[in-house]
Amino acid sequence: MQLTDSSSVETNDNIPNNENSYNGRYTKRELILLACCLSSSFSSNIVLGLPAPFLPHLNEYHNIQSDITGWVMGLMPLFQMPMSLLYGRLMVYIAVKSMLVGGVLSLGVSTVAFGMLKYYPLPSDDVSIQPGFLIIEILLRIMHACGSAAVIVSGLTLLTTTFPHNTPTVMGYASTAMGVGFMCGPAIGSGFFAIGGFSLTFAAIGAMLIIQSIVILCTAQAPESVGREEGDKPSVIKLLKNKTIFIDILLMTLVGVLWVSIEPILEPEIRNKFGLPDEISALIFLLVSLTYTLSSPLVGKAIDAVSWVTPWWMMAFGFVLHAVNFCFMGPMPLLVLLGFHRPLWLLIVTLAIMGIALAFGFVSGMNLIIPTEFEDENNEELKKNTKAMCVGFVTFAYSLGSFTGLTLSGVIAAYGSFGITMSCFAIACSVPATLIISTLTIKYVRNRNKANQEETQPLHSN
C-alpha cells in the first residue's frame, strides 16, 4: 500500500492548508504545533523510565520485593494497550488538543503525586506489605499509563493530519523525541535525585509537565476535533480487515518486543562475562537509545525524499539487520560451536546497530499505518478520524510487544542462555523479513512483466 500523498485540503476555516508543508516550508502555526507535539513526546518518555532507578529502593522500605516492583513497573505498557485503542476511538468526540493537554497534565499531576509516596508511613514490622501504599502506587502508575497513551495518540494524530505531505519526516522527528526522552530520563532523574532525593525528582519533572500543558494550551492552534459528520462511521472491523493495517499491527508488535528484548538480560550478561561495574553497564545500555535517536530522522527523511525507498523495504531491511545483528550479539550457539567468541567491543557495536535497526522498524511501521483506501479528499474529517484510530492501533501493538518482550526474554534466558535468547529473536526477525522481501519481489516482477506486455501490445496489433 502506498503512503498518502494526495492533495487533501483542510476544510476547517481556522486551519490553513498544508501547501507550505508540501513545499518544504512550515508556517508559524505548524512550527508551534510541531514543537508542542515533540516536546510532549519527549516528556512522556522521560516519565516512562523515571521510576526504574529509584522505586525498588523505596519499595524495600515498605517490604515490597523486586517481583512485585517489576509487576508494578509493567503496568504502564499493560494499561497503555487498551487506553490507546480507547483514545483512538474517543478522538471523534474529544478535541485532539484537549486530549493532548489533558494527557500532559495527567502525567504531571500523577508524577508529582508519585514523589509524595516517600512520605507514606513506614510499616511497623519488617514482614508485612502495606496494602494502602501498594494500591496508591498501582493507581498512580495506571494514571501514568493513561496520560502517556493520551499524549502519544493525540500527538501522532496531530502530526499525521497537520503534515500529510511529509508524514515520514515528522514521524522521524517524533521518534527522535521519544528516544531522547527515554535516554535522558534516568540521567535527568539521577541529577535531581542527587540534589534533593526521591520527592524532588518527581516533583521537578511533574512541575515541568504541568507547565508544559499550560504552554500547549495557550500556544498550540490545532483543529478542535477530528470528528465526523453524522453517518460517517469508519468501522474498527473494516480497518482491521485491511491487510496493510493488520500486518503492520503484527509487525509493530514485534518491534515492541525487540525494543525491550535485552532489558532484563543484558546487565547480568555484562556483569558475569566482563565484570563491568554498574556505571559502565548503564552507559552501554544508552547505546541503543542513542543510535535510535540519531537514526530516526534520517530514516524518515529517506522515506520522504527518495521515491523508490518505501516503508515496506525499510521495514524489511530493519528486520534483516536485526536478525544478523542478534546472531553476533548472542552469539548464536552455532557460531560458538565453530569457535567464535564475542569480545566486549563487538557487543558494544551490536548494541549500537540494534538502535539503528529499531529506527528502521518503528519509523517505517508508523508510516505504513496510514491507509489511503479509507481517505476521501471530499471528507477531511473522515480521514482524520481514521488516522486517529490507526494511531491507536499501532500504539496498542507497540505496548503489547513491550509487555510481551519483557516476559519472553526473561523466560527464554532463564531456561537457556543469553545466546539462545538472541538466536530466538533472530529467527523471529528473519521470518517477516523473508515474507516481505519475497512479496515485494514477486510484485515487482509481475508489474515489470505487465509493463513489458503493454509496451509490446501495439506491435502485435499491427
N, C-alpha and C positions, 0 to 999 in steps of 0.2 A: 504493500500500500504506500502511495506517495504522500509525503508531508504536504500540508496545505500551503499553497502559495497563491491561492485565489485572491482576487482583489475585493475582499469583503470591506464594507464601509459601515462605520458605526452609525446607527440610526438615532442615538441619543444626541439631542442638540447641544448638550453641555459638554460632550466629549468629541474632540476633533478627530478627523480620520487619521489613519496611520501612514499617510504618504511620506511623511518625513522619516519615519522608521524604515520604510521600504527603501528610501534613497540613502540610507545610512546615517541620517541626521535625526537626532531626538529633539523633541520640543522640551521646553522647560517643565511642563506638566509631566511629560514622560520620564524625564530625568529624576524628578522628585519622587514619582511613583516607583521607579526602579530602585532608588536609594532606600525607600521605605521597605520594600519587599526584601531586598538583600540584607538590610540591617536586621530585620525581624527574623530572617532565616539564620543569620549569624547568632543572634541572641538565643534563639530557641535551642540551637545545638550546643551552646555553652551550658545551658541548664541540663541537657540530656546526660552529660557525663560528670556534672559538677559534684554530685554526692559520692561518687565512687571512692575518692581517696580519703574521705572524712567520715562517712556514715558507718563503716564497720567498727571503728573505734568507739563511736558514741553508742552504738547498739550493744557493745560488750558491757558497758556500764549498766545497761538495763537487762542484762542476761539474755540477750538475743544473739544466737550463734550465727556463723557465716552462712549456713544453709538457708536460714530464714532471710538473712540480709540479701543474699543473691536472689531469692524469690521476690523480695520487695523491689529490688532494682529492675527485675524483669517485668514488673507490672507496667512500666511505661510503654514498651513496644507491644505488650499484650493488649492494652486498652486503646492504643493508637489504631489498631486494626478496625474494630467496629466503629470507632468515632470518625475515622477517615471516610468510611462509607456513608455514615450518617450526615456528616457535614457536606459531602458532595451532593447528597440529596436535598439537604436543607438550604443549599445555596440559592435555590429557586425563590425561597421565601425570605431569606435574611440578606440584607445588603452586604455585599462582599467586603466593603471597607469596614463595616461594623463587625463582621466576623474576624477580620484581621486585628482590629483594635482590641476586641474582646479577648482574643486568644493571647495577645501580648500582655494585656492587663491581668488575665488569669494566671499566666506564668509568673508575672511579677509578684502578685499577692501571695500565691502559694509558695514561691521561693522565699519571701520574707518570713512567712509563717513556718517554713521548714527550719529556718535558723533558730526559731524560738523553741524548738524541741530540746535544745541544750538545757533549758530552764525547767524541764519537766522533772518532778521529784524522783530521786533515785529509789530503787527498791530497798526494802528493809532487810532482805537477806541476799545471798549470793546464788540462789537457785531459781526463784520464781520469775517468770516472764510477766511483765506488766501489760495486761491486755489493753488498757487505755492508751498507753504510749504507742503500742504496735498499731492499733486501729487508726490513731491520728496520723501516724507515719504513712500507713497504706492510703488513707484518704487524700493526703497531700500529694502522694506520688500519682494517684489517679488523676488528681486535678492538674498535675504537670502534663500527664498524657493528653488530657482533653484540650488544654491550652496549646500544646505543641501541635496536635493534629489540626486545630483550627488555623494556626499560623501557616502550616505547610500547605493545606488545601486552598485556603483563600489567597495566599501569596502566589502560589504557582498558577492558580486560575487567573489572577490579575495579570501575570506576566504573559500567559498564552493568549489572553484576549486583547491586551493592550499592544502587544508586539507580534501580530500574526505573521508578518512577513520575515521576521528574523528570530523566530522562536528558538532554533537551536543555539544561537549565540546567547540569548538571555538565560536559557536553561543552563548553559555552561557557567554563566556568572552566578546563578543561583546555587549550582553545585559547588562552586568555589567558596561562596559564603558559608554554606553548610560545613564544608571541610575545614575552613579556617576556624569556625566556631567550635567544632568538635575537637580540633587540635589545640586551640588556645584555652579551652575550658579548664582543664586541670592546672595549666600554668597560671592563669588568672586567679583561679581559686586558691592555689598554693600561696600566691603573693598576698592576697587578703588574709589568708589563714595565719601567715607569719606575722602580720601586723596586729590582728585583733581576734584571732581564733574562729571557731565554728560559726558563731552568730553573725559576726561582721562579714564573713564570707558570703553568706546567703542574703544578708540584709543589703549589702552593696550591690550584688547582682540583681536582686529583686527590685531595688530602687531604680536601677538603671532601666529595667524593663518597664516599670510604671511610667517613668519619664518618657521613655520611647513611645509608649502607647498614646500619651498626650500629644507628642510631636506629630505622630502619624495622623491623629485625629484632626489636628489643626492645619497640616500642610498638604496631605495627600488629596488629590482630586481624582476620585475613582467613580466608575458607574455605580449608581445607587443599588443596583441588583443585577443578577444575571437571570432574571425571571423570564417567564414565557407568557405568551398570550393564552387565553383560555382555550383548551382543546389541544395545545401543542405539548404532548407528554412523551418525551423520549423514554422508552422502556428500558429498565435495567436488563431485563432478559434479552431484549433486542440488541443492546450494546454488547452483552456477553456472547451473543451468537456470532458477532463479527469476529472472524478468525484472527485478524491482526490484534485486536484488543485482548482476546482470550490468550493468545500465545504470548503477547507482551506481558500480561499479568503473571504467567508462569515464569517467564524469563526474569522479570523483576524480582520475583520471589527468590530465584536462585542467586541473583545479585545481592539481595539482602543476606542470604546465607553466607555467601563468600566474604562479605564485608566483615562479619564478626567471627569468621571461621577460626582465626588464630587467637582471639582474645582470651579464651580460657586456658590455652595450652602453650602459648609462646613463652611466657615468663618461666614456667618450670623447665622448659627445654633449654632456654638460655642459661638458667642458673645451674642445671645439672650437667650440661655439656661443656659450658665455657666458664662457669664460675664467676660471672659478672655481677657486680653489685646492683642494687635496686635502681640507683640513679642512672646508671648506664642502660639498664633494661628499659627504663621509662623513655629515654631518648630514642632507643631503637624502635619502640612502639610508634613514635611520632613519624617515622619514615613513611608509613603507608598514607597517613593523612596529608603529609607534606607533598608527596608526589601526586596524590589525587587532586589536591588543591591547585597545583601548578598545571596539571594536565587538563582539567575540566574545561576551562575556557578555550583552550586550543582545539579540543575535540568539537565543541560547539561551533567554533569559527569554521572548522574544516567542513562540517556538515552544511553550514550555511553558505559557504563561499564556493565550494567545489561541487559542480553539478553531478559528477559520477560517484561522489562519496555519499552514500546513502546510510541512514541509521542501521539498516539490516547488515550491511557489510561491516560497519564499525562494531556492531554488537558481536558478529561472528569473530572478528579479529580479537576483540576483548576476551572471548571465551577461549580461543586458541592460545592466546598469551597466558591466560590463567592456567590452562592445562599443562603447558610446557614448564611454566614457572613453578607450579606446585611439585612437579616431578623432581626438580632440583632443590626446592626448599626443604622437602622431607628429610633426606632424599627418599625416593621410592625404593622399596625392598629389592627390586631387580637391579637397580644401579649399585646398591650396596653389595649384592652378590657378585657383581662384576668388578668389585674393588674400588668403587667410587666413594670418597669421603667428602662431606660438606664442611669446608672451613668457615670461620666466622664471617669473613669478608663476603663469601658467596651468600650466606644467609641474609646479610645486610642488603646486598644487591637484589636478591629475590623479593625482599620486602618492599624495596623501592619500586620494582617492576609491578608488584601487586597493586600499588596505588594507581599506577598508570592504567592497568587493565580494568580496575574498578571504574575509572573515569570513562573509559570506552563503553562499559556496560550501562552505567547509570545515566549518563547524558543521552546515549542512544535510546535507551528504554523510555525516558521521559518524552522524547520526541516521537517515538512510534505510537504512543498512546493517543495522539491527536488524530481522530478519524476524519477523513474527508467525505466519506459516504453519507454522514449524518449532517453535514453542513449545508446550509441553504442560504445563498447570498441574499435572498429576499427576506430572511428571518434571522437577523444577527443574534437576537436573544436566544433563539433555539440553539444556535451554535455555542454560545457562551455556556448555557446550561449543560449541554453535552460535554463540553470541556471540563466543567466543574465535576461532573460525575466521573469522568475518566481519570482526572487527577486523584479523586478519592479512591478509585480502583487501584491505581499504581502505588499510592501511599499505603493502602491496605496490604498490597502484595509485598512491598519492601519491609513493612513492620512484621508481617508473618514470617518472612525469611530471616529477619534478625532474631526473632524469638526462637525459631526452629534451629537456626545455625548454632546458637549457643548450646542448645541441648545436644544436637547431633555431634558437634565437635568434642564435647566433654565425654559423651558416652563412647564414641569410637576410640578416643585416646585412652580411656580407662581400660578397655578390653584389648587394645592393640598398642600402638605407639604413635609418636608424632609423625613418623614417616608413613605409616599406614593411613593415618587420618588425611594427610595431604594427598596421598595417592587416590583415596576415595573421592576427594573433591576434584582432583584432576580428571578422573573418569566422568564425574558429573558434569564437568565443563565440556569435555570432548563430545558428548552426545548431542547437545543442542548446536555446538559449532559445526559438527558434521552435517546435521539436518539442514541448518540454514544455508551453508555453502552449497550443498547438493541441490537444494530447491532453487537458489538463485542462479546456479549454473545451468540447470535444466531450463529455467525460464528464459535465460539469456540466449541459449541455443535455439529454443523454439522461436523466439522473437526474431533472431537473426535469419533463420530459415524462412520464416514468414515474409520478412522484408525482401529476401532474395527472390522468393516466388513472385512477389508483387512487381519487382523490377523486371523480371523476365516475361511476365504475362503478356504485355503488349507485343513482344516479339513473336510469341506463339500465335497470337490472334492475327498477325499479319501473314 
